[in-house]
Amino acid sequence: MTTAETLGGGVAVVTGAAGGLGAGFAHAAADAGMTVIAVDVVIDRLDGVATDIRVKGGKAFTYVVNVADASAVEALAETVHDRFGDVRLLINNAAVETLGRIWEVPADVWQRTFSINVFGIANGIRAFLPRMIERGRPAYVSNVASSGMLAVLPTHGVYIATKAAIFSLTETLYLDLEPLGKPIHVSAVLPHAVASRIIQDAFTTEAAKTEAAETAKHVVLGMDPMTAGRIALDGIASGAFWVSSHPDELAPIAQERGARFTRMDRPKRMFQLPGT
């Protein structure tokens, strides 16, 4: 079945939908015939994404919600179900980047990064999944991690730690759901370089500014978000657990990481950014 045949006519909730991969997911879901609930805190960009979808003839509605606020996410889930019905696709994508040596990143920045990147996903799962389980209809829950969880980079430790948590959380979610026998598909998305503002919007310590500048070049030159969103959504709709916007690039990174574990090697920067 095609993605449109699998998901078309359903409701998609996409967090972090104001830009980057989140915007790509929102457009891809709309193109597949879904009603898109676009969620973010950046109002102007969020409205722009929804407007672009509507101009193309799609259905999109915006909600300004901080995913780190559990009560706000629960209220969102209640509102969406009351107004639009069952959610067929939940994409927990909202995230922020943090750059700096681990010991130099302030405690409040650590807290903010984990609150959005990890607790934001937990809040999405806690708010939407029980309703999916109760309805017992086919549904998809997708958590966006990162290839950075496999290909570690210096000064990205806080961000990568959140993505490693998402990686394990999603694997466990799959196992938690398995014995229930419900038609709910779980997937972990590991995107590689997708063009976005995540580095420009990141908290960055003085010591990490050079790394941030080079990483920003890598991200800006990354895959177009619309293409990345379409590729990843096709993977989700296929029922795959591991999903990537860059499967050809991710495979060798994963293989090398696995080989390093097997050899019990020390950590090593696994790819070079442009200019480094």
Summary of the structure (lengths in Angstrom):
residues: 276
radius of gyration: 18.0
end to end distance: 43.6
largest distance: 53.5
contacts: 962
relative contact order: 0.15
helix: 54%
strand: 16%
